[in-house]
């Protein structure tokens, strides 16, 4: 068993994402969803917490809350003008300050709390208060640019947490592995020229955003080589994700030598996610978690923190998250994936998988600078 911190707050589940039908504003002939409408809703996360309670896995976790990220912590990533505009709109009852990022009254405070959960998770691991940790952050963060919110993300949670622990002198070289199905464009942009933060993104090619995430983007200036994009074709599943982890992510981590690994843990590569076209099951996420745990054990004394990002299937996200947390903690308490057989039956055929593997080999060979 490992001491696994689980950082969450019920108030984050009260963040209001607006009334959208998928990502199209409701109105006219577009009927809102009965649940209120926005795909980034609270139920995926609430159901994960409920599943942890129902199985008893929560008793094997260090369940914790956290303070909101302070303004000083936010200012290390976001300019004052952005924070002031966000706070003013929040105080006025909510709205939008970027692209696809609606929020309700108090949205600023809830986003700061979400970032605070990430700060607390990284801090607990680096101070030795937990062996590893998971932050159930909501709203998510990996799309947020310093001065522009997008993709449901209002503050750059992981970047804020990294800058916070760096400022405390707890770590300098930190690696981010982002397996959310959408490209982590915000995290990439914030650290693009920083040689001390390695950013790696596995994502469905040209899903969201459409114009970022190319494998040719390897960083900039002093950070050249410290950014790695691994776009996967639609339809990629369990074998493709594990191969990408073993043949690209692990070598990149080994070469970088981090003091801490942070995973941007989205579950929207699920085989039933409404916003993607990938074929991962809970076992995929369990195996990927085992892979990064092995890397952390080898490279940085097991120091690993995960921060929740996307995932929009209310049925499947809780089981994917449970598998990850069972693996992190070493608990014997399982919650079998009810969709495992169905997703396994739709994995790519042998010839398609061979084409995916060849594509991966070609992408790795073409990286400049190489791994």
C-alpha positions in Angstrom: 0.0 0.0 0.0 1.1 3.6 -0.7 -0.1 6.7 1.0 -2.2 8.3 -1.7 -3.7 11.7 -1.1 -7.0 12.5 -2.6 -7.7 16.2 -2.7 -11.3 17.3 -3.4 -13.9 19.8 -2.3 -17.7 19.5 -2.8 -17.8 23.2 -3.7 -15.9 22.6 -6.9 -18.8 20.4 -8.0 -21.0 23.4 -7.8 -19.2 25.3 -10.5 -21.8 26.3 -13.1 -20.8 25.6 -16.7 -23.8 27.2 -18.4 -26.5 25.8 -20.6 -25.0 24.2 -23.6 -26.0 21.3 -25.8 -22.6 19.6 -26.3 -20.5 22.7 -27.2 -23.3 24.6 -29.1 -25.3 27.3 -27.2 -28.8 26.1 -26.4 -31.7 28.0 -27.9 -33.8 28.1 -31.1 -34.1 24.5 -32.2 -31.3 23.3 -29.9 -32.9 21.8 -26.8 -30.9 22.0 -23.6 -29.9 18.8 -21.9 -32.2 17.9 -18.9 -29.2 17.9 -16.6 -28.4 21.6 -17.3 -26.5 21.2 -20.5 -22.8 21.7 -20.4 -20.6 18.6 -21.1 -18.2 19.7 -18.4 -20.7 19.0 -15.7 -20.2 17.9 -12.1 -21.7 14.4 -12.2 -18.6 12.6 -13.6 -16.6 13.8 -10.6 -19.4 13.4 -8.1 -20.0 9.9 -9.3 -16.3 9.1 -8.9 -16.4 10.2 -5.3 -19.6 8.2 -4.8 -18.0 5.1 -6.3 -14.9 5.5 -4.0 -17.3 5.5 -1.1 -19.5 2.7 -2.3 -16.5 0.3 -2.8 -14.7 1.4 0.3 -11.6 2.6 -1.6 -11.9 6.0 0.1 -10.8 4.3 3.3 -7.5 3.4 1.7 -6.9 7.1 0.6 -5.9 10.2 2.5 -9.0 12.3 1.8 -8.1 15.9 2.0 -9.3 19.4 1.2 -7.3 22.5 0.4 -7.2 26.3 0.5 -7.9 28.2 -2.7 -4.8 29.2 -4.6 -3.7 32.7 -3.4 -3.6 35.7 -5.7 0.2 35.6 -5.5 0.2 32.0 -6.7 -2.2 32.9 -9.5 0.0 35.9 -10.6 2.9 33.6 -11.2 1.0 32.3 -14.3 -1.8 34.8 -15.1 -1.5 38.5 -15.5 -3.3 40.8 -13.1 -5.5 42.2 -15.9 -6.9 38.7 -16.7 -7.5 37.9 -13.0 -9.2 41.3 -12.4 -11.5 40.8 -15.5 -12.4 37.3 -14.4 -13.1 38.4 -10.8 -15.3 41.3 -12.0 -17.3 39.2 -14.3 -17.7 36.5 -11.6 -18.9 39.1 -9.0 -21.4 40.4 -11.6 -23.1 37.0 -11.9 -20.9 35.1 -14.3 -20.6 34.9 -18.1 -17.6 34.2 -20.3 -14.1 35.6 -20.6 -12.8 33.5 -23.4 -13.8 30.6 -25.6 -16.2 27.9 -24.3 -15.6 28.8 -20.7 -18.9 29.9 -19.2 -19.2 30.3 -15.4 -21.7 31.4 -12.9 -21.6 33.7 -9.9 -18.6 32.9 -7.7 -16.8 31.2 -10.6 -13.5 33.0 -9.8 -13.4 31.6 -6.3 -14.3 28.1 -7.4 -11.6 28.2 -10.0 -9.1 29.4 -7.4 -10.2 26.5 -5.2 -9.7 24.1 -8.1 -6.2 25.4 -8.6 -5.6 25.2 -4.8 -6.4 21.4 -4.9 -3.6 21.0 -7.4 -1.2 23.1 -5.4 -2.0 21.0 -2.3 -1.5 17.7 -4.1 1.9 18.6 -5.5 3.0 20.1 -2.1 1.9 17.0 -0.1 4.0 14.7 -2.3 7.1 16.9 -2.3 6.9 17.4 1.5 6.6 13.7 2.0 3.1 13.9 3.5 1.9 11.5 0.8 3.6 9.0 -1.5 1.5 10.2 -4.4 -1.6 12.2 -4.8 -4.7 12.9 -6.9 -6.5 16.3 -7.2 -10.1 16.2 -8.3 -9.9 19.7 -9.7 -12.9 21.3 -11.3 -13.0 23.5 -13.4 -10.1 21.9 -15.3 -7.1 23.8 -16.4 -4.8 22.4 -19.2 -6.3 24.5 -22.0 -6.1 27.9 -20.2 -3.5 30.3 -21.5 -2.1 33.0 -19.2 -4.6 35.6 -20.5 -7.2 33.6 -22.4 -9.6 30.9 -21.1 -10.8 28.2 -23.4 -11.9 24.6 -23.5 -13.8 24.7 -20.2 -10.6 25.8 -18.4 -10.5 29.1 -16.5 -7.2 28.9 -14.6 -4.1 26.9 -15.5 -4.3 24.6 -12.5 -1.2 22.5 -13.1 1.0 25.4 -14.1 -0.1 27.3 -11.0 0.8 24.3 -8.8 4.2 23.9 -10.5 5.1 27.5 -10.1 4.0 27.3 -6.5 6.2 24.4 -5.5 9.1 25.8 -7.5 8.7 29.1 -5.6 8.8 27.2 -2.3 12.0 25.5 -3.4 10.4 22.0 -3.2 11.4 21.0 -6.7 12.8 22.6 -9.9 12.7 20.0 -12.7 9.1 18.8 -13.2 7.6 16.7 -15.9 4.0 16.9 -17.0 2.4 13.9 -18.8 -1.0 14.9 -20.2 -3.1 12.0 -21.4 -6.4 14.0 -21.7 -7.7 13.3 -25.2 -7.4 17.0 -26.1 -4.1 18.7 -26.6 -2.8 20.5 -23.5 -2.2 23.8 -25.3 -2.3 26.0 -22.2 0.3 24.0 -20.3 2.4 23.8 -23.4 2.2 27.6 -24.0 3.1 28.5 -20.4 6.2 26.3 -20.4 7.2 26.4 -24.0 10.6 28.1 -23.4 11.2 26.7 -20.0 13.9 24.0 -19.9 13.0 23.0 -16.3 9.5 21.8 -17.1 9.0 19.0 -19.6 5.5 18.9 -21.1 4.3 15.8 -22.9 0.8 15.5 -24.4 -0.9 12.4 -25.8 -4.0 13.5 -27.6 -6.4 12.7 -30.4 -5.0 14.5 -33.5 -6.7 17.8 -34.3 -9.6 17.3 -32.0 -9.3 20.4 -29.8 -7.7 22.8 -30.4 -7.7 22.2 -34.1 -4.4 24.1 -34.7 -2.1 23.0 -31.9 -0.5 19.7 -30.8 1.7 18.9 -33.8 4.6 16.6 -33.1 7.0 19.1 -34.8 6.4 21.6 -31.9 9.3 20.7 -29.6 9.6 23.8 -27.5 11.2 27.2 -28.0 14.5 28.9 -27.2 16.0 27.5 -24.0 13.0 25.1 -23.8 13.7 23.5 -27.2 13.3 19.7 -26.7 11.3 20.1 -23.5 8.0 19.9 -25.2 6.7 16.6 -26.8 3.4 16.2 -28.6 2.2 12.7 -29.5 -1.0 13.1 -31.6 -2.8 9.8 -32.1 -5.2 9.1 -34.9 -9.0 8.7 -34.1 -9.8 5.1 -33.3 -6.5 4.4 -31.4 -7.1 2.3 -28.3 -5.5 0.3 -25.6 -2.5 -1.0 -27.5 -1.7 2.3 -29.1 -1.8 4.2 -25.8 0.4 1.7 -24.1 2.9 1.6 -27.0 3.1 5.4 -27.0 3.8 5.4 -23.2 6.5 2.8 -23.5 8.2 4.0 -26.7 7.9 7.7 -26.4 6.8 9.0 -22.9 9.1 6.8 -20.8 12.2 7.5 -22.9 11.4 11.3 -22.7 11.1 11.1 -18.9 14.3 9.1 -18.6 16.2 11.6 -20.6 14.8 14.6 -18.6 15.3 13.2 -15.1 12.4 15.0 -13.2 12.2 15.5 -9.5 8.4 15.1 -9.7 6.0 13.8 -12.4 2.6 15.4 -12.8 -0.1 13.7 -14.8 -2.9 15.8 -16.4 -5.4 13.0 -16.0 -8.3 13.3 -18.4 -10.6 10.3 -19.0 -12.0 11.5 -22.3 -10.0 8.9 -24.3 -12.7 6.6 -23.0 -14.3 4.4 -25.6 -17.7 6.0 -24.9 -16.7 9.7 -24.4 -19.0 12.0 -26.3 -16.2 14.5 -27.2 -13.6 12.1 -28.6 -13.2 9.1 -30.8 -10.7 6.9 -28.9 -11.1 3.4 -27.5 -9.6 3.3 -24.0 -11.0 1.4 -21.1 -10.4 1.6 -17.4 -7.7 -0.9 -17.8 -5.9 1.4 -20.2 -5.8 4.1 -17.6 -4.7 1.6 -15.0 -1.8 0.4 -17.2 -0.7 4.0 -18.0 -0.8 4.8 -14.3 1.4 1.8 -13.6 3.8 3.0 -16.3 4.2 6.4 -14.8 4.5 5.0 -11.3 7.4 2.8 -12.4 9.1 5.8 -14.0 8.6 7.9 -10.9 10.0 5.1 -8.7 13.0 4.9 -10.9 13.6 8.6 -11.4 12.3 10.6 -8.5 11.6 8.3 -5.5 8.0 7.7 -6.5 7.0 11.4 -6.4 3.9 11.5 -8.6 0.8 13.7 -8.6 -2.3 13.6 -10.8 -4.6 16.5 -11.5 -8.1 15.7 -13.0 -8.8 17.3 -16.4 -11.5 16.2 -18.8 -13.8 13.2 -19.3 -17.5 13.5 -20.1 -19.1 10.1 -19.7 -21.0 10.1 -16.4 -21.1 6.3 -16.6 -17.5 5.6 -17.5 -15.3 8.3 -15.8 -15.9 6.9 -12.3 -14.7 3.5 -13.2 -11.6 4.9 -15.0 -10.8 7.1 -12.0 -11.3 4.2 -9.6 -8.9 2.1 -11.5 -6.3 4.9 -11.4 -6.7 5.4 -7.7 -6.6 1.7 -6.9 -3.3 1.5 -8.8 -1.9 4.6 -7.1 -2.7 3.3 -3.7 -2.0 -0.4 -4.2 -5.5 -1.2 -2.7 -7.1 -4.5 -3.2 -10.5 -2.9 -3.7 -11.6 -3.0 -7.3 -14.6 -1.7 -9.3 -14.7 -3.7 -12.5 -15.3 -1.7 -15.6 -18.8 -2.4 -16.8 -17.8 -1.5 -20.4 -14.6 -3.5 -20.6 -15.9 -6.2 -22.8 -17.7 -3.8 -25.1 -14.7 -1.6 -25.6 -12.4 -4.6 -26.0 -14.6 -5.9 -28.7 -14.2 -2.7 -30.7 -10.4 -2.4 -30.6 -8.6 -1.9 -33.9 -8.3 -4.9 -36.2 -4.8 -6.3 -36.6 -4.0 -4.5 -39.9 -5.2 -1.2 -38.5 -3.2 -1.6 -35.4 -0.1 -2.4 -37.5 -0.7 0.9 -39.4 -1.0 2.8 -36.1 2.2 1.2 -34.8 4.1 2.1 -38.0 2.7 5.7 -37.8 4.0 5.9 -34.2 7.5 4.7 -35.2 7.6 7.2 -38.0 6.5 10.1 -35.7 9.2 9.2 -33.1 11.9 8.9 -35.7 11.0 12.3 -37.1 11.2 14.2 -33.8 13.7 17.1 -33.9 15.4 17.2 -31.6 15.2 13.4 -31.1 14.2 11.7 -27.9 
